[in-house]
């Protein structure tokens, strides 16, 4: 159950970039008839807002003020992201925004500004939310917590292929370097560092297909709902 409602079953999927969180979370949500919340999209949108306003990413109060004055919205399955009424689902997926998102997400004031937005997404019969602190901070009482990981080289390979498939230029070595830097920031930040929740199920997807990971999580959800 969530911290905010007794009606919604919350599935929290955390893990580093490139582990397959978003793909898995969308599939699980669809299979269960749950809503989907892409917390990473929120932080990317916050970063995009700061970049467009020429605010230094280290300026915590400046970034937080921009976010507080912005209208950030996700639709029910997070396929559409809007910033002040503009569709930015594609704009937030660039390497530049990814790096900026990692930096602004380390700012306490920014995280506080986005926590309530994520919690308000809880809906009946349930939601699947993915990110880096969903099970540890956003929904500490989630019905199921999963920490999805994979070998760093495999994660970089997946992200490179994802970017190329989207029509973007991507170099594996550059992607790996950026991902390593982001992992380091995410794991060592003072506020809500990336780590598995104490009661999370650890899933290493390095040698697993998407179907296998989804089936494992869906089965676990059904077991927990029925008990």
N, C-alpha and C positions, 0 to 999 in steps of 0.2 A: 504494500500500500504506500501511497505517497505521504509526505509530511502535511499536505494541504487538503487531501480529500480521502474519504473512505470508499469512494466508488471506483476510482481508477487504479488499475494494476500498472505499475511503472516498471519498465525494463530499462536499466541503465547500462549503456555500452561505452566503456572508456578504452583508451589506448592511444598509441602514438600515430603520427601521420603515416598513411600508406598501409595500415594494417587491414583496411577493408571495412572500417566501421560504418561509413555511410551506406555503402552497398548492402552490407549485411543488415543494418538497421531498417532500411527501406523494405527489404524483402521480408524480414520478420514482421514488421508492422502490417504489410499487405497480407501475409499469411494468417495473421491473427485478427485482422480487421481493426487494428489499433491505429491511432494517429502517430505521426512521426515528427520529431523535433530535432533539427540539425543545429545544435548549439554552435558548431564551428561556423556556420553561415552567419550567425549573429555577430560573432567576433570579427569575421571577415568584413561584414557590412560596417561595423564600427570603425575598423581600420580604414576602409575605403572613404568613409565620411571624413576622417581625420586627414587622410592624404589629400583629398580634394579641397579641404579647407586650408592646406599648407600648415598644419599644426605639427610641431615636432612630436614624434611618437613617444619621447621621454617626458613630455609635458603632461603629467597625470591629470591635473585640474583642467587643462585646456581640452584634452581629449574627452574627459568625462563630461565637460560642459557641452561639447559638440554633440555627444551622444544623447545627453539629456534633452537637448533641443531638437533632436532628429526624430522622425517617424520611421521606425524600423518594424517591418511586419513580415511574418512568414504565413503562408497558407497552411491548410490542415495537414498536408504531407510534405511541407518544406520544399516543394518543387519550384515555388515562386518566392523570391525575396525582393522586398521593396524598400527603398530608401527615399524618404520624402516623396512618395508616390511614384518613383521611377523604378522600373524593373531592372535589378542589378544582378540577377542570378549568374550571368556570364562574366560580368565585370569583376566579381569578387573571386574568381577562380584563377587569377594570374599568379605567377610566382612572387611578384612584388607584393601583392596584397596578402599572400600566404605568410611571407616573412613579417609584414607589418602587423598582421593579426597576432602572430606569436609574441610580438613585442608589446602591443597594447593589452593583450590578455594577461600580462604579468602585472598590470597596474591595478591595485586594490580598488580604486574608485571606479574603474571601468567594470570590473567584475561585479561590484555591488550594483551598478546601474543595470546590468543585464540579468542578474539572478531572478528578480521578480518576473521578468518577461518570460523566462524559461519555465518557472513554476506555474504561471498562469495557464500554461499550455495543457496541463493535466485535464483529461477528458474521459468520459465513460465510453467504452468499457476499459480503455487503457491507452498508454502511449509507449513508444520506444524512443528514447532520447540517446543521442551519442555525443561524445565530446571527450574532455580530459578530466573533468571533476564532477561528472553527473552523479556517480555513486558515492563519492566522498563528501560533496558539498551541496549540490543542487537538490538531489533526492536521496538523502542518507537512509531513508526507510523504504527504498525501492523494493518491490517484490522479488526482483532478480537483478543481480549485478554481474556484469561480465567485463573482464579485462581482456581485450582482443589485441594480441601482439603478433609479430612476425620478425624474422631475421631482417636486420637493417638493409642488407643488399637486396633482398626480395621486396621490401617495402619501396625502396628507391626505384627498382625495376617496374613495379606496378604503377607508381606515380608517373614515371617517364612515359609509359605506354598510355596512361590516361590522358596526359597532356597532348601527346601526338595524335591520339584518336580524336581529340577535340580541335585539331587543326593548329595546334601551337607548336612552336619550335622548342625542343627539349633535349638536353644533353644529360646522359645518365650520370656522369661524374659531377656535373654542376648540381643536378637534382639531389644526389647523395650528400654533397657538401651542405647544401641548404637544409636538407632534412636533418642531418647530424647536428647542425647549429640549432635548429628548432627544438629537437629532442633535448639538447642540453639546457636550453632556456626553460622549456616546459617542466623538466624534471627538477630543476634547481631554483625555480622562482620561490619567493618567500610565501606568496599567497596561493593556496590551492595547487600545489605542485602535482604533476602527473605521477600517479601511483595507483596500484590496485587497492580497492577498498578491502578492509580486513575480511569481509565475508563474500568477496567476489569469486566467481569461477574464472580461472585463468585459461584462456584458449589461445594456443599457438597455431596460427593459420598458415605458417610457412609452407607446409606440405599438404594443406587442405584446400579443397575446392570450395567455392562459395556455397554450393548446394549442401555440402557436408556441414559447414559452419551454421548455416541457417537451420538445418534440420536439428542439429544439436541444441540450439537455443530454443527453437519452437517446442521441442519435446520437453525441455526443462520448464518452460512456461506452463505448459499444459499439466505437468505433474504438480507444480506448485499451486496452480489455480484449483486443481481438483482435491487438494488435501487441506 
